[in-house]
Amino acid sequence: MSEHDSVVDLRLDRAHSSRIYDYFLGGKTNFLADRMAAGSVLGVFPAALVAARINREFMHRATRALAASGLRQFLDIGTGIPTPPNLHDIAQDVAPDARVVYTDNDPIVLAHAAALLIGTAEGRTAYVQADVNDPEGILTAPQLLDTLDLTRPVALSLNALMHFVPDDGQDRAHTIVETLKAALPSGSALALSHATPDFSPEAMQKIIKIYGDAGTRLQLRSRAEVLRFFDGWELLEPGVTLSHQWRPDRPEDATHVTDAEAACYAGVARKP
């Protein structure tokens, strides 16, 4: 057994948020405990599969739009288990020279990080094992600084992440996002999606308990609270919407699920 193996406990007997999400996306990196928790979520919120997939599609569209607008550097925090197409696949399809840094704190994501590092010859991809609760640690990580130039615009992706950061009465989530935003120069962008209890409060309360019983704390937020993450930056049209309503590829995509099924706000903003 190597030293690396001896210190990394994947705790496959307990459900993990990234593996539950992987299951919802149709992935294969999930285990019995994850599937049981996912089944419990589906029992109280049958649209969970749809919500996860349209949220992932928002990330694809936002990345494509930002790359098409000229951004060439991407920082994806809370990457999750790789599910093709990943962010670098989308960005480098538009701009082969795009540079992408992925970060996550889940050791099972690290185990699959090789799939995130196969990019174009012209671009670069890197992976940082880090926690969003330590934004300074992310911003000063050698792998990040070797890949991104923080004096030039960066697209910051916080996809379905900040609802895993409870405030504990200290406004922690917004403070973390403001720290990340402050480190990025004019012309940078923030793409963020976040689960909300606004449309199905009873079901969402049950989901909070299911995740809590599995050891993961959740804090879902209202539209006003999600809007605050973009404070001081200029929202791109159409502003903060439900995830499937943000620049859908086809008009019918904006209406094929209900607000209660989407249960997730999303938006993209630029730093003036």
TORKOL-4160 file (C-alpha; in steps of 0.2 Angstrom, whole numbers, padded with zeros to 4 digits, m for minus):
272
<pt num="1" X="0000" Y="0000" Z="0000"/>
<pt num="2" X="0007" Y="0017" Z="m0005"/>
<pt num="3" X="0007" Y="0032" Z="0007"/>
<pt num="4" X="m0006" Y="0040" Z="m0004"/>
<pt num="5" X="m0018" Y="0025" Z="m0002"/>
<pt num="6" X="m0015" Y="0025" Z="0017"/>
<pt num="7" X="m0021" Y="0043" Z="0020"/>
<pt num="8" X="m0035" Y="0044" Z="0008"/>
<pt num="9" X="m0051" Y="0036" Z="0014"/>
<pt num="10" X="m0065" Y="0037" Z="0001"/>
<pt num="11" X="m0078" Y="0031" Z="0014"/>
<pt num="12" X="m0088" Y="0022" Z="0001"/>
<pt num="13" X="m0100" Y="0016" Z="0014"/>
<pt num="14" X="m0107" Y="0033" Z="0016"/>
<pt num="15" X="m0116" Y="0043" Z="0003"/>
<pt num="16" X="m0106" Y="0058" Z="m0004"/>
<pt num="17" X="m0114" Y="0073" Z="m0013"/>
<pt num="18" X="m0103" Y="0072" Z="m0028"/>
<pt num="19" X="m0107" Y="0054" Z="m0031"/>
<pt num="20" X="m0125" Y="0057" Z="m0028"/>
<pt num="21" X="m0124" Y="0070" Z="m0042"/>
<pt num="22" X="m0114" Y="0058" Z="m0053"/>
<pt num="23" X="m0129" Y="0046" Z="m0051"/>
<pt num="24" X="m0141" Y="0059" Z="m0056"/>
<pt num="25" X="m0131" Y="0063" Z="m0071"/>
<pt num="26" X="m0130" Y="0045" Z="m0077"/>
<pt num="27" X="m0112" Y="0042" Z="m0071"/>
<pt num="28" X="m0104" Y="0026" Z="m0065"/>
<pt num="29" X="m0094" Y="0033" Z="m0051"/>
<pt num="30" X="m0107" Y="0029" Z="m0037"/>
<pt num="31" X="m0109" Y="0016" Z="m0024"/>
<pt num="32" X="m0124" Y="0008" Z="m0014"/>
<pt num="33" X="m0124" Y="0021" Z="m0001"/>
<pt num="34" X="m0125" Y="0035" Z="m0014"/>
<pt num="35" X="m0139" Y="0026" Z="m0024"/>
<pt num="36" X="m0149" Y="0023" Z="m0008"/>
<pt num="37" X="m0147" Y="0042" Z="m0004"/>
<pt num="38" X="m0152" Y="0046" Z="m0022"/>
<pt num="39" X="m0167" Y="0035" Z="m0021"/>
<pt num="40" X="m0172" Y="0044" Z="m0005"/>
<pt num="41" X="m0171" Y="0061" Z="m0014"/>
<pt num="42" X="m0181" Y="0055" Z="m0029"/>
<pt num="43" X="m0194" Y="0048" Z="m0017"/>
<pt num="44" X="m0197" Y="0066" Z="m0010"/>
<pt num="45" X="m0192" Y="0075" Z="m0026"/>
<pt num="46" X="m0195" Y="0065" Z="m0042"/>
<pt num="47" X="m0188" Y="0078" Z="m0053"/>
<pt num="48" X="m0170" Y="0077" Z="m0046"/>
<pt num="49" X="m0163" Y="0069" Z="m0061"/>
<pt num="50" X="m0171" Y="0082" Z="m0072"/>
<pt num="51" X="m0165" Y="0096" Z="m0061"/>
<pt num="52" X="m0147" Y="0089" Z="m0060"/>
<pt num="53" X="m0146" Y="0087" Z="m0079"/>
<pt num="54" X="m0153" Y="0104" Z="m0084"/>
<pt num="55" X="m0141" Y="0112" Z="m0071"/>
<pt num="56" X="m0126" Y="0103" Z="m0080"/>
<pt num="57" X="m0133" Y="0110" Z="m0096"/>
<pt num="58" X="m0133" Y="0128" Z="m0089"/>
<pt num="59" X="m0114" Y="0126" Z="m0086"/>
<pt num="60" X="m0111" Y="0120" Z="m0104"/>
<pt num="61" X="m0121" Y="0135" Z="m0111"/>
<pt num="62" X="m0113" Y="0148" Z="m0099"/>
<pt num="63" X="m0095" Y="0141" Z="m0103"/>
<pt num="64" X="m0099" Y="0141" Z="m0122"/>
<pt num="65" X="m0105" Y="0159" Z="m0121"/>
<pt num="66" X="m0090" Y="0166" Z="m0111"/>
<pt num="67" X="m0078" Y="0157" Z="m0122"/>
<pt num="68" X="m0087" Y="0164" Z="m0137"/>
<pt num="69" X="m0086" Y="0182" Z="m0129"/>
<pt num="70" X="m0067" Y="0181" Z="m0128"/>
<pt num="71" X="m0063" Y="0173" Z="m0111"/>
<pt num="72" X="m0048" Y="0161" Z="m0112"/>
<pt num="73" X="m0046" Y="0157" Z="m0093"/>
<pt num="74" X="m0058" Y="0147" Z="m0083"/>
<pt num="75" X="m0058" Y="0142" Z="m0064"/>
<pt num="76" X="m0070" Y="0129" Z="m0060"/>
<pt num="77" X="m0072" Y="0126" Z="m0041"/>
<pt num="78" X="m0082" Y="0111" Z="m0035"/>
<pt num="79" X="m0079" Y="0102" Z="m0051"/>
<pt num="80" X="m0087" Y="0085" Z="m0046"/>
<pt num="81" X="m0084" Y="0069" Z="m0054"/>
<pt num="82" X="m0079" Y="0070" Z="m0072"/>
<pt num="83" X="m0095" Y="0069" Z="m0084"/>
<pt num="84" X="m0091" Y="0072" Z="m0102"/>
<pt num="85" X="m0092" Y="0085" Z="m0109"/>
<pt num="86" X="m0083" Y="0093" Z="m0095"/>
<pt num="87" X="m0080" Y="0112" Z="m0094"/>
<pt num="88" X="m0063" Y="0111" Z="m0104"/>
<pt num="89" X="m0071" Y="0101" Z="m0118"/>
<pt num="90" X="m0084" Y="0115" Z="m0120"/>
<pt num="91" X="m0072" Y="0130" Z="m0118"/>
<pt num="92" X="m0058" Y="0122" Z="m0129"/>
<pt num="93" X="m0070" Y="0117" Z="m0143"/>
<pt num="94" X="m0074" Y="0136" Z="m0144"/>
<pt num="95" X="m0056" Y="0142" Z="m0141"/>
<pt num="96" X="m0043" Y="0128" Z="m0142"/>
<pt num="97" X="m0030" Y="0140" Z="m0132"/>
<pt num="98" X="m0042" Y="0141" Z="m0117"/>
<pt num="99" X="m0034" Y="0137" Z="m0100"/>
<pt num="100" X="m0044" Y="0128" Z="m0086"/>
<pt num="101" X="m0041" Y="0125" Z="m0068"/>
<pt num="102" X="m0052" Y="0113" Z="m0059"/>
<pt num="103" X="m0053" Y="0112" Z="m0040"/>
<pt num="104" X="m0063" Y="0100" Z="m0028"/>
<pt num="105" X="m0060" Y="0094" Z="m0010"/>
<pt num="106" X="m0067" Y="0076" Z="m0013"/>
<pt num="107" X="m0053" Y="0063" Z="m0014"/>
<pt num="108" X="m0064" Y="0053" Z="m0026"/>
<pt num="109" X="m0063" Y="0067" Z="m0039"/>
<pt num="110" X="m0044" Y="0068" Z="m0037"/>
<pt num="111" X="m0044" Y="0049" Z="m0041"/>
<pt num="112" X="m0053" Y="0053" Z="m0058"/>
<pt num="113" X="m0044" Y="0070" Z="m0061"/>
<pt num="114" X="m0034" Y="0062" Z="m0075"/>
<pt num="115" X="m0050" Y="0063" Z="m0086"/>
<pt num="116" X="m0050" Y="0082" Z="m0083"/>
<pt num="117" X="m0032" Y="0085" Z="m0088"/>
<pt num="118" X="m0034" Y="0079" Z="m0107"/>
<pt num="119" X="m0036" Y="0095" Z="m0116"/>
<pt num="120" X="m0030" Y="0103" Z="m0132"/>
<pt num="121" X="m0012" Y="0105" Z="m0137"/>
<pt num="122" X="m0014" Y="0124" Z="m0138"/>
<pt num="123" X="m0023" Y="0125" Z="m0121"/>
<pt num="124" X="m0019" Y="0119" Z="m0103"/>
<pt num="125" X="m0029" Y="0111" Z="m0089"/>
<pt num="126" X="m0024" Y="0108" Z="m0071"/>
<pt num="127" X="m0032" Y="0101" Z="m0055"/>
<pt num="128" X="m0031" Y="0108" Z="m0038"/>
<pt num="129" X="m0036" Y="0098" Z="m0022"/>
<pt num="130" X="m0044" Y="0112" Z="m0012"/>
<pt num="131" X="m0059" Y="0117" Z="m0003"/>
<pt num="132" X="m0070" Y="0132" Z="m0007"/>
<pt num="133" X="m0070" Y="0136" Z="0012"/>
<pt num="134" X="m0052" Y="0141" Z="0010"/>
<pt num="135" X="m0053" Y="0153" Z="m0006"/>
<pt num="136" X="m0036" Y="0160" Z="m0002"/>
<pt num="137" X="m0028" Y="0143" Z="m0003"/>
<pt num="138" X="m0036" Y="0140" Z="m0020"/>
<pt num="139" X="m0030" Y="0157" Z="m0027"/>
<pt num="140" X="m0012" Y="0154" Z="m0021"/>
<pt num="141" X="m0011" Y="0136" Z="m0026"/>
<pt num="142" X="0005" Y="0133" Z="m0037"/>
<pt num="143" X="m0005" Y="0123" Z="m0050"/>
<pt num="144" X="m0017" Y="0138" Z="m0052"/>
<pt num="145" X="m0004" Y="0151" Z="m0053"/>
<pt num="146" X="0006" Y="0140" Z="m0066"/>
<pt num="147" X="m0009" Y="0139" Z="m0077"/>
<pt num="148" X="m0019" Y="0155" Z="m0075"/>
<pt num="149" X="m0013" Y="0173" Z="m0076"/>
<pt num="150" X="m0024" Y="0182" Z="m0062"/>
<pt num="151" X="m0020" Y="0199" Z="m0070"/>
<pt num="152" X="m0030" Y="0194" Z="m0085"/>
<pt num="153" X="m0049" Y="0190" Z="m0085"/>
<pt num="154" X="m0055" Y="0174" Z="m0078"/>
<pt num="155" X="m0072" Y="0165" Z="m0079"/>
<pt num="156" X="m0076" Y="0159" Z="m0062"/>
<pt num="157" X="m0088" Y="0144" Z="m0062"/>
<pt num="158" X="m0097" Y="0140" Z="m0046"/>
<pt num="159" X="m0109" Y="0127" Z="m0052"/>
<pt num="160" X="m0121" Y="0119" Z="m0039"/>
<pt num="161" X="m0108" Y="0122" Z="m0026"/>
<pt num="162" X="m0113" Y="0136" Z="m0014"/>
<pt num="163" X="m0128" Y="0127" Z="m0007"/>
<pt num="164" X="m0115" Y="0116" Z="0001"/>
<pt num="165" X="m0108" Y="0131" Z="0011"/>
<pt num="166" X="m0120" Y="0134" Z="0026"/>
<pt num="167" X="m0119" Y="0152" Z="0033"/>
<pt num="168" X="m0119" Y="0147" Z="0052"/>
<pt num="169" X="m0125" Y="0165" Z="0055"/>
<pt num="170" X="m0110" Y="0172" Z="0048"/>
<pt num="171" X="m0114" Y="0175" Z="0029"/>
<pt num="172" X="m0100" Y="0163" Z="0025"/>
<pt num="173" X="m0105" Y="0159" Z="0007"/>
<pt num="174" X="m0106" Y="0177" Z="0001"/>
<pt num="175" X="m0090" Y="0181" Z="0010"/>
<pt num="176" X="m0081" Y="0167" Z="0001"/>
<pt num="177" X="m0088" Y="0172" Z="m0016"/>
<pt num="178" X="m0083" Y="0190" Z="m0013"/>
<pt num="179" X="m0065" Y="0185" Z="m0009"/>
<pt num="180" X="m0064" Y="0176" Z="m0025"/>
<pt num="181" X="m0072" Y="0190" Z="m0035"/>
<pt num="182" X="m0060" Y="0203" Z="m0027"/>
<pt num="183" X="m0045" Y="0193" Z="m0034"/>
<pt num="184" X="m0051" Y="0194" Z="m0052"/>
<pt num="185" X="m0048" Y="0208" Z="m0063"/>
<pt num="186" X="m0060" Y="0219" Z="m0074"/>
<pt num="187" X="m0068" Y="0209" Z="m0088"/>
<pt num="188" X="m0069" Y="0193" Z="m0077"/>
<pt num="189" X="m0085" Y="0183" Z="m0076"/>
<pt num="190" X="m0095" Y="0173" Z="m0063"/>
<pt num="191" X="m0106" Y="0159" Z="m0068"/>
<pt num="192" X="m0116" Y="0152" Z="m0054"/>
<pt num="193" X="m0130" Y="0140" Z="m0051"/>
<pt num="194" X="m0138" Y="0137" Z="m0034"/>
<pt num="195" X="m0153" Y="0126" Z="m0028"/>
<pt num="196" X="m0168" Y="0135" Z="m0020"/>
<pt num="197" X="m0183" Y="0131" Z="m0009"/>
<pt num="198" X="m0193" Y="0144" Z="m0017"/>
<pt num="199" X="m0205" Y="0133" Z="m0027"/>
<pt num="200" X="m0206" Y="0116" Z="m0017"/>
<pt num="201" X="m0201" Y="0121" Z="0001"/>
<pt num="202" X="m0208" Y="0105" Z="0009"/>
<pt num="203" X="m0198" Y="0093" Z="m0003"/>
<pt num="204" X="m0183" Y="0104" Z="m0001"/>
<pt num="205" X="m0183" Y="0103" Z="0018"/>
<pt num="206" X="m0184" Y="0084" Z="0017"/>
<pt num="207" X="m0169" Y="0084" Z="0005"/>
<pt num="208" X="m0159" Y="0094" Z="0017"/>
<pt num="209" X="m0162" Y="0081" Z="0030"/>
<pt num="210" X="m0157" Y="0067" Z="0018"/>
<pt num="211" X="m0141" Y="0075" Z="0014"/>
<pt num="212" X="m0138" Y="0080" Z="0033"/>
<pt num="213" X="m0141" Y="0061" Z="0038"/>
<pt num="214" X="m0127" Y="0057" Z="0025"/>
<pt num="215" X="m0115" Y="0069" Z="0033"/>
<pt num="216" X="m0117" Y="0084" Z="0021"/>
<pt num="217" X="m0125" Y="0100" Z="0026"/>
<pt num="218" X="m0135" Y="0110" Z="0014"/>
<pt num="219" X="m0142" Y="0128" Z="0014"/>
<pt num="220" X="m0154" Y="0132" Z="0000"/>
<pt num="221" X="m0156" Y="0150" Z="m0004"/>
<pt num="222" X="m0170" Y="0162" Z="m0011"/>
<pt num="223" X="m0168" Y="0171" Z="m0027"/>
<pt num="224" X="m0164" Y="0187" Z="m0017"/>
<pt num="225" X="m0150" Y="0178" Z="m0008"/>
<pt num="226" X="m0143" Y="0170" Z="m0025"/>
<pt num="227" X="m0144" Y="0188" Z="m0033"/>
<pt num="228" X="m0132" Y="0194" Z="m0019"/>
<pt num="229" X="m0118" Y="0183" Z="m0026"/>
<pt num="230" X="m0117" Y="0194" Z="m0041"/>
<pt num="231" X="m0117" Y="0211" Z="m0031"/>
<pt num="232" X="m0106" Y="0224" Z="m0040"/>
<pt num="233" X="m0105" Y="0214" Z="m0056"/>
<pt num="234" X="m0115" Y="0217" Z="m0072"/>
<pt num="235" X="m0127" Y="0203" Z="m0075"/>
<pt num="236" X="m0128" Y="0196" Z="m0093"/>
<pt num="237" X="m0145" Y="0194" Z="m0101"/>
<pt num="238" X="m0157" Y="0187" Z="m0095"/>
<pt num="239" X="m0151" Y="0190" Z="m0077"/>
<pt num="240" X="m0154" Y="0177" Z="m0063"/>
<pt num="241" X="m0166" Y="0164" Z="m0070"/>
<pt num="242" X="m0171" Y="0146" Z="m0067"/>
<pt num="243" X="m0156" Y="0136" Z="m0074"/>
<pt num="244" X="m0166" Y="0130" Z="m0090"/>
<pt num="245" X="m0171" Y="0147" Z="m0094"/>
<pt num="246" X="m0154" Y="0155" Z="m0095"/>
<pt num="247" X="m0151" Y="0157" Z="m0114"/>
<pt num="248" X="m0159" Y="0140" Z="m0119"/>
<pt num="249" X="m0152" Y="0132" Z="m0135"/>
<pt num="250" X="m0170" Y="0130" Z="m0141"/>
<pt num="251" X="m0185" Y="0141" Z="m0136"/>
<pt num="252" X="m0195" Y="0125" Z="m0130"/>
<pt num="253" X="m0180" Y="0121" Z="m0118"/>
<pt num="254" X="m0186" Y="0135" Z="m0107"/>
<pt num="255" X="m0203" Y="0128" Z="m0104"/>
<pt num="256" X="m0201" Y="0109" Z="m0104"/>
<pt num="257" X="m0200" Y="0108" Z="m0085"/>
<pt num="258" X="m0209" Y="0117" Z="m0072"/>
<pt num="259" X="m0201" Y="0130" Z="m0060"/>
<pt num="260" X="m0203" Y="0117" Z="m0046"/>
<pt num="261" X="m0194" Y="0104" Z="m0056"/>
<pt num="262" X="m0179" Y="0115" Z="m0060"/>
<pt num="263" X="m0177" Y="0121" Z="m0042"/>
<pt num="264" X="m0161" Y="0130" Z="m0046"/>
<pt num="265" X="m0157" Y="0148" Z="m0050"/>
<pt num="266" X="m0143" Y="0152" Z="m0062"/>
<pt num="267" X="m0134" Y="0168" Z="m0069"/>
<pt num="268" X="m0118" Y="0175" Z="m0077"/>
<pt num="269" X="m0111" Y="0192" Z="m0073"/>
<pt num="270" X="m0096" Y="0202" Z="m0078"/>
<pt num="271" X="m0084" Y="0212" Z="m0068"/>
<pt num="272" X="m0084" Y="0231" Z="m0073"/>
